[in-house]
Amino acid sequence: MKVCTVRGIHIGEGKPKVCLPIVGKNEKEIIQQFQSFQGLPYDVIELRIDFYQEIRNSSSLKSVLQKLRSMTDLPILLTYRSSREGGQMQLSDEEYQTFVKQACESQCIDLIDIELMSGNALVFQLVEIAHQNDIKVVMSNHDFDKTPCFSDMMNRLEQMEILGADICKLAVMPITYKDVITLLNMTLEMSHKLERPIVTMAMGKIGVISRITGELTGSSMTFASAGKISAPGQMNVIDMQVLLEAIHHD
């Protein structure tokens, strides 16, 4: 498995990198949430821009990205999560492409989330836009209803790599503990098979173990919380770091 290095953070090496999401509805909330992270142990900021009410306003979008960038040297992952994959809103394909172009050209972010299920043609265009601006792509797929079978999960991660992902991310909803074990086994196998770092998680209460075992299975990043969560099953960042350090081995 290769390493994706962003601002000196080596995703895919050592302990899983901890990402904290910001879910503010406006610029004030976004800045306040980021400021509340001060002193917390984390590696990457995720701005969940689908919560942002002015996402379609290009000047407002640029302003909030510039302000956040000016306040931190840590990597910023910008994520628009569509409503079909658990997000707060749904952009049209044209709006999605415009948003990605504006965000990448701002040069205020380091990584951008692109949803695999947006369709191959659109995904290819979005990846091109990101890479032309030296922005890394976290390609993602979220299933809030179930845990797909082993082969389906493998195929989705393989498709992400084929389409140009720099990091391949898969989140699923387990119904039973067997689903969690299936995800962990699949992650271990794919971490050796793919040439890109992968990020996997089983959401919800019974999937919590998947968020802390990445160093064992090959999942390179995990998402924690510092108050408001962006997905079911996220742990408090301090508790997360304690457990990651307990599992860590040199």
PyMOL commands that set and color helices and strands:
alter all, ss='L'
color gray80, all
select helices_A, chain A and resi 27-36+49-51+58-71+83-85+93-105+116-118+120-132+150-162+177-193+205-211+214-217+237-247
alter helices_A, ss='H'
color red, helices_A
select strands_A, chain A and resi 4-6+9-11+17-22+44-48+76-79+111-115+136-143+167-172+198-202+221-223
alter strands_A, ss='S'
color yellow, strands_A
deselect
rebuild
show_as cartoon
